[in-house]
């Protein structure tokens, strides 16, 4: 069970899944915008754009759906994930890394002996 917890919380599984969900939802916004924009172009005999004209309302619906989905993902996935990650894997305390601390100590000792740094 501990390995599964590490798999979920330490890896990038949640970040990748969330990114995929948001990207797919945003693709719907881009598609509806493109359909609306190409629907504004005048029709020609060659029918370069074969999409049916969409209304601006469809684009606004896609934007609203995206915003609702993003809020749901944030409040029901990201916030609990962040709290669980902070609880089970707290961040390391801020401070000087050990190797830098040793180098600073050596520098200070050399200064104290009168050497140039």
Backbone as a printed PyTorch tensor [residue, N CA C, xyz], in Angstrom:
tensor([[[  0.8170,  -1.1940,   0.0000],
         [  0.0000,   0.0000,   0.0000],
         [  0.8640,   1.2620,   0.0000]],

        [[  1.9970,   1.1850,   0.6750],
         [  2.8860,   2.3360,   0.7400],
         [  3.4680,   2.6520,  -0.6370]],

        [[  3.7610,   1.6160,  -1.4070],
         [  4.2830,   1.8320,  -2.7530],
         [  3.2730,   2.5130,  -3.6610]],

        [[  2.0010,   2.1530,  -3.5110],
         [  0.9450,   2.7780,  -4.3100],
         [  0.8040,   4.2500,  -3.9560]],

        [[  0.8970,   4.5510,  -2.6580],
         [  0.8240,   5.9390,  -2.2020],
         [  1.9920,   6.7360,  -2.7950]],

        [[  3.1770,   6.1680,  -2.7900],
         [  4.3320,   6.8390,  -3.3820],
         [  4.1520,   7.0490,  -4.8780]],

        [[  3.5870,   6.0380,  -5.5490],
         [  3.3510,   6.1380,  -6.9880],
         [  2.4080,   7.2870,  -7.3110]],

        [[  1.3460,   7.4280,  -6.5160],
         [  0.3690,   8.4860,  -6.7690],
         [  0.8790,   9.8700,  -6.4010]],

        [[  1.5690,   9.9800,  -5.2910],
         [  1.8910,  11.3000,  -4.7680],
         [  3.2790,  11.7990,  -5.1380]],

        [[  4.2410,  10.9170,  -5.3280],
         [  5.5870,  11.3820,  -5.6360],
         [  5.8080,  11.6000,  -7.1250]],

        [[  5.1880,  10.7970,  -7.9370],
         [  5.3980,  10.9040,  -9.3720],
         [  4.6040,  12.0380,  -9.9740]],

        [[  4.6800,  12.1320, -11.2690],
         [  3.9730,  13.1880, -11.9860],
         [  2.6620,  12.6960, -12.5620]],

        [[  2.1350,  11.6170, -12.0410],
         [  0.9110,  11.0150, -12.5800],
         [ -0.2550,  11.9940, -12.5560]],

        [[ -0.4820,  12.6410, -11.4310],
         [ -1.6170,  13.5560, -11.3080],
         [ -1.4080,  14.7830, -12.1960]],

        [[ -0.1730,  15.3010, -12.2430],
         [  0.0900,  16.4660, -13.0770],
         [ -0.1300,  16.1630, -14.5540]],

        [[  0.3110,  15.0120, -14.9860],
         [  0.1500,  14.6330, -16.3960],
         [ -1.3320,  14.4100, -16.7160]],

        [[ -2.0430,  13.7200, -15.8380],
         [ -3.4700,  13.4700, -16.0680],
         [ -4.2580,  14.7800, -16.0940]],

        [[ -3.9420,  15.6800, -15.1800],
         [ -4.6310,  16.9710, -15.1430],
         [ -4.3300,  17.7730, -16.4000]],

        [[ -3.0820,  17.7740, -16.8160],
         [ -2.7220,  18.4810, -18.0510],
         [ -3.4540,  17.9240, -19.2550]],

        [[ -3.5960,  16.6180, -19.3120],
         [ -4.3050,  15.9940, -20.4290],
         [ -5.7880,  16.3750, -20.4180]],

        [[ -6.4020,  16.3600, -19.2430],
         [ -7.8180,  16.7260, -19.1350],
         [ -8.0290,  18.1640, -19.5890]],

        [[ -7.1970,  19.0690, -19.1050],
         [ -7.3450,  20.4860, -19.4520],
         [ -7.0630,  20.7080, -20.9330]],

        [[ -6.0580,  20.0300, -21.4690],
         [ -5.7280,  20.1920, -22.8910],
         [ -6.8700,  19.7010, -23.7850]],

        [[ -7.4650,  18.5780, -23.4420],
         [ -8.5780,  18.0670, -24.2420],
         [ -9.7930,  18.9880, -24.1590]],

        [[-10.0410,  19.5500, -22.9920],
         [-11.1590,  20.4860, -22.8660],
         [-10.8870,  21.7620, -23.6420]],

        [[ -9.6530,  22.2250, -23.6230],
         [ -9.3190,  23.4400, -24.3570],
         [ -9.3680,  23.1990, -25.8620]],

        [[ -9.1080,  21.9710, -26.2760],
         [ -9.2230,  21.6450, -27.7050],
         [-10.6460,  21.8680, -28.1890]],

        [[-11.6300,  21.6070, -27.3420],
         [-13.0190,  21.8830, -27.7000],
         [-13.2750,  23.3700, -27.8900]],

        [[-12.6300,  24.2040, -27.0720],
         [-12.7640,  25.6560, -27.2150],
         [-12.1660,  26.1090, -28.5380]],

        [[-10.9750,  25.5990, -28.8460],
         [-10.3090,  25.9750, -30.0960],
         [-11.1220,  25.5070, -31.3000]],

        [[-11.6630,  24.2980, -31.2390],
         [-12.4650,  23.7770, -32.3440],
         [-13.7170,  24.6160, -32.5680]],

        [[-14.4170,  24.9600, -31.4910],
         [-15.6330,  25.7510, -31.6650],
         [-15.3150,  27.1590, -32.1500]],

        [[-14.2080,  27.7280, -31.7090],
         [-13.8090,  29.0510, -32.1940],
         [-13.4780,  29.0000, -33.6820]],

        [[-12.7500,  27.9700, -34.0880],
         [-12.3850,  27.8220, -35.4970],
         [-13.6200,  27.6380, -36.3630]],

        [[-14.5630,  26.8370, -35.8960],
         [-15.7960,  26.6340, -36.6510],
         [-16.5850,  27.9320, -36.7690]],

        [[-16.6430,  28.7020, -35.6960],
         [-17.3480,  29.9750, -35.7350],
         [-16.6430,  30.9510, -36.6760]],

        [[-15.3180,  30.9900, -36.6070],
         [-14.5580,  31.9180, -37.4460],
         [-14.6550,  31.5540, -38.9220]],

        [[-14.5470,  30.2760, -39.2370],
         [-14.6680,  29.8710, -40.6440],
         [-16.0880,  30.0220, -41.1440]],

        [[-17.0620,  29.9910, -40.2370],
         [-18.4500,  30.2170, -40.6310],
         [-18.7000,  31.6570, -41.0480]],

        [[-17.8440,  32.5730, -40.6100],
         [-17.9710,  33.9810, -40.9870],
         [-17.4380,  34.2670, -42.3920]],

        [[-16.5850,  33.3730, -42.8850],
         [-16.0090,  33.5710, -44.2180],
         [-17.0870,  33.3730, -45.2850]],

        [[-17.0010,  34.1250, -46.3640],
         [-18.0020,  33.9360, -47.4260],
         [-17.8300,  32.5720, -48.1030]],

        [[-18.9520,  31.9830, -48.4640],
         [-18.9030,  30.6800, -49.1330],
         [-18.4410,  30.8590, -50.5730]],

        [[-17.6540,  29.9190, -51.0340],
         [-17.1750,  29.9400, -52.4180],
         [-17.5920,  28.6630, -53.1070]],

        [[-17.3790,  28.6230, -54.3950],
         [-17.7280,  27.4220, -55.1510],
         [-16.8000,  26.2630, -54.8320]],

        [[-15.5690,  26.5640, -54.4630],
         [-14.6060,  25.4890, -54.2360],
         [-14.8280,  24.7840, -52.8990]],

        [[-15.5750,  25.4000, -51.9870],
         [-15.8550,  24.8200, -50.6740],
         [-14.5600,  24.3850, -49.9640]],

        [[-13.6470,  25.3160, -49.8090],
         [-12.3860,  25.0260, -49.1180],
         [-12.6670,  24.5960, -47.6800]],

        [[-13.5660,  25.3240, -47.0340],
         [-13.9080,  24.9870, -45.6570],
         [-15.1970,  24.1810, -45.6820]],

        [[-15.1000,  22.9300, -45.2550],
         [-16.2690,  22.0610, -45.3410],
         [-17.0440,  22.0050, -44.0350]],

        [[-16.6820,  22.8240, -43.0490],
         [-17.3940,  22.7750, -41.7850],
         [-18.6800,  23.5880, -41.8800]],

        [[-19.6700,  23.1360, -41.1770],
         [-20.9340,  23.8750, -41.1250],
         [-20.7340,  25.0970, -40.2390]],

        [[-21.3330,  26.2060, -40.6090],
         [-21.1480,  27.4000, -39.7920],
         [-21.7230,  27.2130, -38.3910]],

        [[-20.9530,  27.5830, -37.3950],
         [-21.4000,  27.4730, -36.0110],
         [-21.7090,  28.8620, -35.4780]],

        [[-22.5210,  28.9160, -34.4800],
         [-22.8900,  30.2080, -33.9130],
         [-21.8630,  30.6240, -32.8620]],

        [[-21.8750,  31.9070, -32.5580],
         [-21.0080,  32.4190, -31.5070],
         [-21.4250,  31.8400, -30.1630]],

        [[-22.6920,  31.5020, -30.0390],
         [-23.1890,  30.8840, -28.8130],
         [-22.5300,  29.5430, -28.5370]],

        [[-22.2520,  28.7860, -29.5900],
         [-21.5630,  27.5050, -29.4090],
         [-20.1560,  27.7300, -28.8620]],

        [[-19.4980,  28.7760, -29.3450],
         [-18.1590,  29.1070, -28.8370],
         [-18.2360,  29.5230, -27.3730]],

        [[-19.1950,  30.3790, -27.0260],
         [-19.3450,  30.7880, -25.6280],
         [-19.6840,  29.5930, -24.7400]],

        [[-20.4800,  28.6700, -25.2520],
         [-20.8040,  27.4550, -24.5100],
         [-19.5450,  26.6330, -24.2570]],

        [[-18.6870,  26.5300, -25.2510],
         [-17.4370,  25.7810, -25.0840],
         [-16.5300,  26.4590, -24.0590]],

        [[-16.4690,  27.7930, -24.0890],
         [-15.6500,  28.5150, -23.1100],
         [-16.1980,  28.3190, -21.7110]],

        [[-17.5080,  28.4260, -21.5520],
         [-18.1280,  28.2330, -20.2460],
         [-17.9260,  26.8030, -19.7430]],

        [[-18.0640,  25.8400, -20.6160],
         [-17.8310,  24.4350, -20.2320],
         [-16.3900,  24.2250, -19.8020]],

        [[-15.4690,  24.8470, -20.5140],
         [-14.0540,  24.7370, -20.1570],
         [-13.7970,  25.3370, -18.7750]],

        [[-14.3720,  26.5000, -18.4970],
         [-14.1580,  27.1570, -17.2120],
         [-14.7380,  26.3210, -16.0630]],

        [[-15.9140,  25.7540, -16.2670],
         [-16.5260,  24.9130, -15.2330],
         [-15.6830,  23.6640, -15.0090]],

        [[-15.2410,  23.0400, -16.1010],
         [-14.4170,  21.8360, -15.9800],
         [-13.0980,  22.1520, -15.2870]],

        [[-12.4840,  23.2830, -15.6120],
         [-11.2240,  23.6670, -14.9800],
         [-11.4150,  23.9080, -13.4880]],

        [[-12.5260,  24.5170, -13.1010],
         [-12.8090,  24.7380, -11.6860],
         [-13.0150,  23.4120, -10.9540]],

        [[-13.7350,  22.4930, -11.5820],
         [-13.9570,  21.1800, -10.9670],
         [-12.6310,  20.4410, -10.8000]],

        [[-11.8020,  20.4550, -11.8240],
         [-10.4980,  19.7900, -11.7380],
         [ -9.6550,  20.4240, -10.6430]],

        [[ -9.6700,  21.7500, -10.5710],
         [ -8.8600,  22.4250,  -9.5630],
         [ -9.3280,  22.0890,  -8.1510]],

        [[-10.6280,  22.2380,  -7.8930],
         [-11.1150,  22.0720,  -6.5250],
         [-11.2590,  20.6140,  -6.0930]],

        [[-11.4440,  19.6870,  -7.0380],
         [-11.6350,  18.2940,  -6.6530],
         [-10.4350,  17.3980,  -6.9260]],

        [[ -9.4340,  17.8920,  -7.6510],
         [ -8.2420,  17.0880,  -7.9080],
         [ -6.9880,  17.7940,  -7.3970]],

        [[ -6.7480,  19.0200,  -7.8340],
         [ -5.4970,  19.7050,  -7.5180],
         [ -5.3950,  20.0460,  -6.0310]],

        [[ -6.4330,  20.6420,  -5.4600],
         [ -6.3690,  21.0390,  -4.0470],
         [ -6.1980,  19.8200,  -3.1320]],

        [[ -7.0100,  18.7470,  -3.2590],
         [ -6.7790,  17.5870,  -2.3950],
         [ -5.4190,  16.9220,  -2.6400]],

        [[ -4.9800,  16.8940,  -3.9020],
         [ -3.6800,  16.2970,  -4.2120],
         [ -2.5630,  17.0810,  -3.5480]],

        [[ -2.6270,  18.4000,  -3.6080],
         [ -1.5860,  19.2290,  -3.0080],
         [ -1.5560,  19.0550,  -1.4940]],

        [[ -2.7330,  18.9970,  -0.8730],
         [ -2.7840,  18.7950,   0.5760],
         [ -2.2360,  17.4230,   0.9650]],

        [[ -2.6010,  16.3940,   0.2120],
         [ -2.0990,  15.0500,   0.5090],
         [ -0.5930,  14.9660,   0.2960]],

        [[ -0.1030,  15.5950,  -0.7390],
         [  1.3370,  15.5740,  -1.0160],
         [  2.1010,  16.3020,   0.0870]],

        [[  1.5880,  17.4440,   0.5440],
         [  2.2450,  18.1750,   1.6240],
         [  2.1860,  17.4070,   2.9390]],

        [[  1.1110,  16.6580,   3.1430],
         [  0.9640,  15.8970,   4.3830],
         [  1.8950,  14.6900,   4.4240]],

        [[  1.9430,  13.9320,   3.3310],
         [  2.7220,  12.7040,   3.3340],
         [  4.1790,  12.9180,   2.9230]],

        [[  4.4480,  13.9360,   2.1370],
         [  5.8020,  14.2190,   1.6830],
         [  6.0940,  15.7050,   1.8630]],

        [[  6.3650,  16.1280,   3.1110],
         [  6.6020,  17.5550,   3.3340],
         [  7.8520,  18.0230,   2.5980]],

        [[  7.8140,  19.2810,   2.2040],
         [  8.9510,  19.8600,   1.4810],
         [ 10.1300,  20.0020,   2.4320]],

        [[ 11.3020,  19.8930,   1.8680],
         [ 12.5140,  20.0450,   2.6690],
         [ 12.6090,  21.4790,   3.1750]],

        [[ 13.1780,  21.6180,   4.3670],
         [ 13.3120,  22.9460,   4.9440],
         [ 14.2640,  23.7870,   4.1090]],

        [[ 13.9330,  25.0610,   4.0370],
         [ 14.7970,  25.9800,   3.3040],
         [ 16.0790,  26.1740,   4.0980]],

        [[ 17.1540,  26.2370,   3.4030],
         [ 18.4390,  26.4450,   4.0600],
         [ 19.5570,  26.2080,   3.0700]],

        [[ 20.7440,  26.3110,   3.5780],
         [ 21.9110,  26.1200,   2.7380],
         [ 22.1860,  24.6270,   2.5850]],

        [[ 22.3550,  24.1520,   1.3480],
         [ 22.7050,  22.7480,   1.1570],
         [ 24.0450,  22.4320,   1.8370]],

        [[ 24.2340,  21.1660,   2.1910],
         [ 25.4260,  20.7650,   2.9410],
         [ 26.7150,  21.0690,   2.1890]],

        [[ 26.7410,  20.8210,   0.8840],
         [ 27.9770,  21.0640,   0.1420],
         [ 28.3160,  22.5500,   0.0810]],

        [[ 27.2990,  23.3920,  -0.0340],
         [ 27.5390,  24.8340,  -0.0570],
         [ 27.9920,  25.3100,   1.3160]],

        [[ 27.4220,  24.7420,   2.3790],
         [ 27.8210,  25.1200,   3.7320],
         [ 29.2870,  24.7780,   3.9770]],

        [[ 29.7340,  23.6100,   3.5060],
         [ 31.1350,  23.2190,   3.6650],
         [ 32.0380,  24.1740,   2.8950]],

        [[ 31.6610,  24.5230,   1.6760],
         [ 32.4680,  25.4570,   0.8870],
         [ 32.5350,  26.8350,   1.5430]],

        [[ 31.4370,  27.2860,   2.1170],
         [ 31.4480,  28.5740,   2.8120],
         [ 32.3450,  28.5230,   4.0500]],

        [[ 32.3390,  27.3990,   4.7380],
         [ 33.1970,  27.2420,   5.9190],
         [ 34.6630,  27.2660,   5.5160]],

        [[ 34.9850,  26.5930,   4.4160],
         [ 36.3760,  26.6070,   3.9200],
         [ 36.7730,  28.0260,   3.5360]],

        [[ 35.8940,  28.7350,   2.8650],
         [ 36.1750,  30.1280,   2.4870],
         [ 36.4330,  30.9960,   3.7090]],

        [[ 35.6020,  30.8300,   4.7290],
         [ 35.7550,  31.6290,   5.9360],
         [ 37.0630,  31.2990,   6.6630]],

        [[ 37.4400,  30.0160,   6.6670],
         [ 38.7120,  29.6280,   7.2980],
         [ 39.9050,  30.2080,   6.5420]],

        [[ 39.8230,  30.2040,   5.2250],
         [ 40.9210,  30.7860,   4.4370],
         [ 41.0240,  32.2860,   4.6670]],

        [[ 39.9050,  32.9740,   4.7760],
         [ 39.9380,  34.4030,   5.0740],
         [ 40.5430,  34.6610,   6.4440]],

        [[ 40.1940,  33.8050,   7.4190],
         [ 40.7060,  33.9820,   8.7720],
         [ 42.2110,  33.7740,   8.8330]],

        [[ 42.7520,  32.9220,   7.9730],
         [ 44.1900,  32.6570,   7.9580],
         [ 44.9460,  33.7320,   7.1880]],

        [[ 44.2270,  34.6080,   6.5540],
         [ 44.8740,  35.7020,   5.8360],
         [ 45.1050,  35.4030,   4.3740]],

        [[ 44.5700,  34.3380,   3.8780],
         [ 44.7170,  33.9940,   2.4690],
         [ 43.7430,  34.7850,   1.6180]],

        [[ 44.0120,  34.8640,   0.3510],
         [ 43.1000,  35.5630,  -0.5340],
         [ 42.1040,  34.5710,  -1.1070]],

        [[ 40.9120,  35.0370,  -1.2930],
         [ 39.8500,  34.1690,  -1.8250],
         [ 39.4710,  34.6080,  -3.2090]]])
